[in-house]
Amino acid sequence: MKQRELIRRLKKAGFVFMRHGGAHDIYKRGNDEEQIPRHREIDERLALAILRRWGL
C-alpha cells in the first residue's frame, strides 16, 4: 500500500501528524498513537495490521 493512502485513511479517522521520528512519522488521535514507516510503499501486511488495529 502506498504511504499516502495509509496516511489518508488515518487522517480520515481523526489522526493528526505530531512529529518525525528516526525512520517513522508519528500520528496521534487523543491518547492513540501510531508510527508510520517513512517509505513510499508500506508492506501490505503491515498496512492492514495498522488499519485493523484502529478498526478501519
OpenMM code with the backbone's topology and positions (N, CA, C; nanometers):
from openmm import Vec3, app, unit

residues = "MET LYS GLN ARG GLU LEU ILE ARG ARG LEU LYS LYS ALA GLY PHE VAL PHE MET ARG HIS GLY GLY ALA HIS ASP ILE TYR LYS ARG GLY ASN ASP GLU GLU GLN ILE PRO ARG HIS ARG GLU ILE ASP GLU ARG LEU ALA LEU ALA ILE LEU ARG ARG TRP GLY LEU".split()
positions = [
    Vec3(0.0859, -0.1174, 0.0000),
    Vec3(0.0000, 0.0000, 0.0000),
    Vec3(0.0902, 0.1233, 0.0000),
    Vec3(0.0495, 0.2239, -0.0700),
    Vec3(0.1238, 0.3491, -0.0732),
    Vec3(0.1120, 0.4186, 0.0629),
    Vec3(0.2192, 0.4831, 0.1046),
    Vec3(0.2189, 0.5534, 0.2319),
    Vec3(0.1110, 0.6618, 0.2331),
    Vec3(0.0953, 0.7317, 0.1215),
    Vec3(-0.0060, 0.8386, 0.1128),
    Vec3(-0.1466, 0.7843, 0.1404),
    Vec3(-0.1770, 0.6674, 0.0876),
    Vec3(-0.3094, 0.6073, 0.1064),
    Vec3(-0.3325, 0.5734, 0.2532),
    Vec3(-0.2320, 0.5142, 0.3178),
    Vec3(-0.2445, 0.4790, 0.4593),
    Vec3(-0.2634, 0.6038, 0.5441),
    Vec3(-0.1860, 0.7080, 0.5177),
    Vec3(-0.1978, 0.8318, 0.5946),
    Vec3(-0.3333, 0.8966, 0.5703),
    Vec3(-0.3807, 0.8918, 0.4472),
    Vec3(-0.5124, 0.9490, 0.4158),
    Vec3(-0.6215, 0.8804, 0.4982),
    Vec3(-0.6128, 0.7491, 0.5093),
    Vec3(-0.7128, 0.6749, 0.5879),
    Vec3(-0.7032, 0.7072, 0.7357),
    Vec3(-0.5818, 0.7198, 0.7875),
    Vec3(-0.5658, 0.7541, 0.9290),
    Vec3(-0.6189, 0.8943, 0.9572),
    Vec3(-0.5892, 0.9903, 0.8690),
    Vec3(-0.6383, 1.1266, 0.8884),
    Vec3(-0.7904, 1.1313, 0.8850),
    Vec3(-0.8499, 1.0523, 0.7973),
    Vec3(-0.9959, 1.0470, 0.7881),
    Vec3(-1.0569, 0.9947, 0.9188),
    Vec3(-0.9794, 0.9106, 0.9907),
    Vec3(-1.0261, 0.8544, 1.1181),
    Vec3(-0.9934, 0.9461, 1.2361),
    Vec3(-0.9327, 1.0630, 1.2096),
    Vec3(-0.9088, 1.1589, 1.3156),
    Vec3(-0.7650, 1.1693, 1.3635),
    Vec3(-0.6735, 1.0953, 1.3044),
    Vec3(-0.5330, 1.1050, 1.3432),
    Vec3(-0.4727, 1.2308, 1.2822),
    Vec3(-0.3811, 1.2944, 1.3560),
    Vec3(-0.3112, 1.4132, 1.3067),
    Vec3(-0.1611, 1.3912, 1.3214),
    Vec3(-0.0841, 1.4501, 1.2296),
    Vec3(0.0606, 1.4387, 1.2336),
    Vec3(0.1135, 1.5120, 1.3558),
    Vec3(0.2019, 1.4448, 1.4333),
    Vec3(0.2611, 1.5080, 1.5515),
    Vec3(0.4069, 1.5441, 1.5295),
    Vec3(0.4878, 1.4450, 1.4822),
    Vec3(0.6308, 1.4727, 1.4698),
    Vec3(0.6972, 1.3655, 1.3841),
    Vec3(0.8202, 1.3943, 1.3441),
    Vec3(0.9026, 1.2973, 1.2738),
    Vec3(0.9836, 1.2209, 1.3770),
    Vec3(0.9875, 1.0896, 1.3640),
    Vec3(1.0763, 1.0090, 1.4471),
    Vec3(1.2011, 0.9793, 1.3666),
    Vec3(1.2790, 0.8807, 1.4076),
    Vec3(1.4011, 0.8461, 1.3361),
    Vec3(1.3725, 0.8030, 1.1937),
    Vec3(1.2928, 0.6991, 1.1761),
    Vec3(1.2582, 0.6490, 1.0431),
    Vec3(1.1068, 0.6392, 1.0257),
    Vec3(1.0320, 0.6974, 1.1208),
    Vec3(0.8868, 0.6896, 1.1188),
    Vec3(0.8276, 0.8281, 1.1411),
    Vec3(0.7032, 0.8457, 1.0989),
    Vec3(0.6260, 0.9651, 1.1313),
    Vec3(0.5248, 0.9237, 1.2373),
    Vec3(0.5017, 1.0101, 1.3350),
    Vec3(0.4133, 0.9802, 1.4468),
    Vec3(0.2812, 1.0537, 1.4264),
    Vec3(0.1723, 0.9795, 1.4331),
    Vec3(0.0376, 1.0352, 1.4218),
    Vec3(-0.0371, 1.0047, 1.5500),
    Vec3(-0.1183, 1.1008, 1.5981),
    Vec3(-0.1922, 1.0826, 1.7225),
    Vec3(-0.3392, 1.1161, 1.7045),
    Vec3(-0.4192, 1.0509, 1.7877),
    Vec3(-0.5629, 1.0787, 1.7991),
    Vec3(-0.5960, 1.0599, 1.9456),
    Vec3(-0.6061, 1.1693, 2.0191),
    Vec3(-0.6268, 1.1597, 2.1632),
    Vec3(-0.5065, 1.0915, 2.2270),
    Vec3(-0.5305, 0.9796, 2.2949),
    Vec3(-0.4211, 0.9030, 2.3553),
    Vec3(-0.3667, 0.7969, 2.2610),
    Vec3(-0.4321, 0.7754, 2.1474),
    Vec3(-0.3877, 0.6762, 2.0490),
    Vec3(-0.2688, 0.7313, 1.9717),
    Vec3(-0.1692, 0.6465, 1.9507),
    Vec3(-0.0505, 0.6880, 1.8759),
    Vec3(-0.0131, 0.5786, 1.7768),
    Vec3(0.0209, 0.6182, 1.6559),
    Vec3(0.0617, 0.5221, 1.5524),
    Vec3(0.1878, 0.5719, 1.4844),
    Vec3(0.2812, 0.4793, 1.4610),
    Vec3(0.4049, 0.5110, 1.3914),
    Vec3(0.3948, 0.4565, 1.2500),
    Vec3(0.4161, 0.5430, 1.1525),
    Vec3(0.4087, 0.5049, 1.0119),
    Vec3(0.5495, 0.5095, 0.9530),
    Vec3(0.5986, 0.3988, 0.8961),
    Vec3(0.7318, 0.3998, 0.8354),
    Vec3(0.7394, 0.5027, 0.7227),
    Vec3(0.8539, 0.5654, 0.7090),
    Vec3(0.8726, 0.6670, 0.6068),
    Vec3(0.9262, 0.6017, 0.4792),
    Vec3(0.8401, 0.5240, 0.4129),
    Vec3(0.8711, 0.4591, 0.2857),
    Vec3(0.7573, 0.4915, 0.1895),
    Vec3(0.7850, 0.4957, 0.0612),
    Vec3(0.6768, 0.5199, -0.0359),
    Vec3(0.5789, 0.4048, -0.0363),
    Vec3(0.6307, 0.2830, -0.0334),
    Vec3(0.5471, 0.1627, -0.0295),
    Vec3(0.5609, 0.0988, 0.1075),
    Vec3(0.4492, 0.0699, 0.1711),
    Vec3(0.4482, 0.0027, 0.3005),
    Vec3(0.3981, -0.1387, 0.2768),
    Vec3(0.4662, -0.2357, 0.3387),
    Vec3(0.4285, -0.3755, 0.3236),
    Vec3(0.2783, -0.3920, 0.3480),
    Vec3(0.2139, -0.4666, 0.2611),
    Vec3(0.0680, -0.4815, 0.2671),
    Vec3(0.0213, -0.5381, 0.4016),
    Vec3(0.0945, -0.6361, 0.4546),
    Vec3(0.0549, -0.6951, 0.5834),
    Vec3(0.0644, -0.5932, 0.6957),
    Vec3(0.1688, -0.5113, 0.6956),
    Vec3(0.1849, -0.4082, 0.7980),
    Vec3(0.0739, -0.3040, 0.7866),
    Vec3(0.0457, -0.2594, 0.6658),
    Vec3(-0.0596, -0.1587, 0.6452),
    Vec3(-0.1952, -0.2107, 0.6923),
    Vec3(-0.2266, -0.3350, 0.6583),
    Vec3(-0.3545, -0.3923, 0.7010),
    Vec3(-0.3601, -0.4088, 0.8522),
    Vec3(-0.2467, -0.4448, 0.9146),
    Vec3(-0.2436, -0.4589, 1.0603),
    Vec3(-0.2687, -0.3239, 1.1279),
    Vec3(-0.2092, -0.2179, 1.0744),
    Vec3(-0.2307, -0.0838, 1.1302),
    Vec3(-0.3770, -0.0440, 1.1165),
    Vec3(-0.4355, -0.0668, 1.0009),
    Vec3(-0.5758, -0.0316, 0.9799),
    Vec3(-0.6684, -0.1148, 1.0684),
    Vec3(-0.6385, -0.2428, 1.0828),
    Vec3(-0.7202, -0.3309, 1.1664),
    Vec3(-0.7120, -0.2878, 1.3126),
    Vec3(-0.5935, -0.2446, 1.3560),
    Vec3(-0.5734, -0.2038, 1.4951),
    Vec3(-0.6707, -0.0925, 1.5349),
    Vec3(-0.7012, -0.0056, 1.4412),
    Vec3(-0.7886, 0.1078, 1.4691),
    Vec3(-0.9293, 0.0897, 1.4134),
    Vec3(-0.9610, -0.0296, 1.3642),
    Vec3(-1.0957, -0.0579, 1.3165),
    Vec3(-1.1303, 0.0116, 1.1864),
    Vec3(-1.0299, 0.0297, 1.0989),
    Vec3(-1.0532, 0.0984, 0.9716),
    Vec3(-1.0577, -0.0004, 0.8571),
] * unit.nanometer
topology = app.Topology()
chain = topology.addChain("A")
for resn in residues:
    res = topology.addResidue(resn, chain)
    for name in ("N", "CA", "C"):
        topology.addAtom(name, app.Element.getBySymbol(name[0]), res)
